[in-house]
Amino acid sequence: DNTIFRGNNLVAVLDWEEACFDHYLFDLAMTMHGFCYINEEWHPNLARSFLAGYEAERSLEPDERKSLPLFLRWTPLAMAGWHLRRYSVAPNPRQAGRIEQLLQRAQAIFDLEY
């Protein structure tokens, strides 16, 4: 979702559906949740590689680096809330599955490294 590929190359990440002003770490953690899992398993090497690529363009401040684990814990809950809001308007099994998936990620991420 919210990505544009040319062949196998990612060329853009976008999300205009919920555009707002927020902390950089929120978007960073959301994107890590989108790209650092394979078959619902967190891959620390992907996370480290992603962060290295990110920091090649914009270095994290020490306080941001310290806060990133909190954002990694918070963002699946925020996404689950967004899906729950949509599910309450128009229930469907796919949405229910996504809510469950995100809640499981939120629970599991507390013990994961990045």
N, C-alpha and C positions, 0 to 999 in steps of 0.2 A: 504494500500500500504506500501511496505518497512517494513513489520513486519513478524515475524515468531511466530506462536502460537503452543503450544502442548496442545490439548484440549482447555480449556478456559484460559490457562495461556500464557501470553506474555513472550517469552523467548529471543527475539532479535529484535532490531530495526536496520535496515541497509538501505543504499542508496548509491550504487556505481555508479549510473548513472551520477551524477553530483559531484563526489568527488572533494574536494578542501580544501584548508586551509582557515578558516574563524573564526570568533569569536564564542566562546562557546554559547553565547546568541542567535545567529542565529539558531543553531540546537535546542536549548532549546525551543525557540518560535515556530519553525516549528513543533516540536513534540507536543507542547501544542495545536497548531491548529489542529493537527491530533487526539488528544485524549480527549480534553476538551469540545467538542461539542457533543450534542445529538440532532439529527434531526435539525441541523443548529441553535441550540440555545446554546450559551456559558454557561457553568456551572462553576461558581466561585468555588464551593466546589471541583469539579474535579481538577481545576487549583491549588488550595491550596494543595490538597492532592498530586498531581503530584510534585509540588515544594518541599513539605516536603520529599517525597521519593528521589528526586534528591539531595536535600541538605543532606540527610543521607549519601550520598557518596561523595559529593563535595559541600561545602558551597559557596554560592554566596558572592562575595566581596560587600561592600556597594555601590560602583559605578555600579556594575553589577545589583544589585537590583534596583537601581534608573533608569537604562537604559532599564530594561526589558520591560516596557510598550512601549517604542519606537520600540523595536524589534518585539513585538506583533503586532504593527501597520504596520511595514515594511514587515514582512514575507508574508502576503497574497498577497501583491502587487508584491513581487518577484516571488511568485508561479504563479500568474496570468500572469506575463511577460513570464515565462517559458512556460506555456500552450499556450499563444498567439504566441510565436515563433513556436511551433509545429503546431498550427492551421494554421499558414500562409503557411506552407509547405504542409500540408495534412488536409484541413478542414473537420471537422466532427461534428455532433450535440453534441456528448458527451463532446468533448473538449470545444465547445462554452458554454455549460452549466456549466462546471467547471470554466471557466473564469468568468462568471457572478456570480457564487457562491462565488468565492474568492474576487471579487470586492465588493460584498455585505458585506462580512466579514470585509474587510478593512474599509469600511464605518462604520459598526456597532461597531467595536472594540474600536473606539475612546472614547466611553461612558461607556465601560465595566470595571468592577473591576476584579482583579485577586487575 
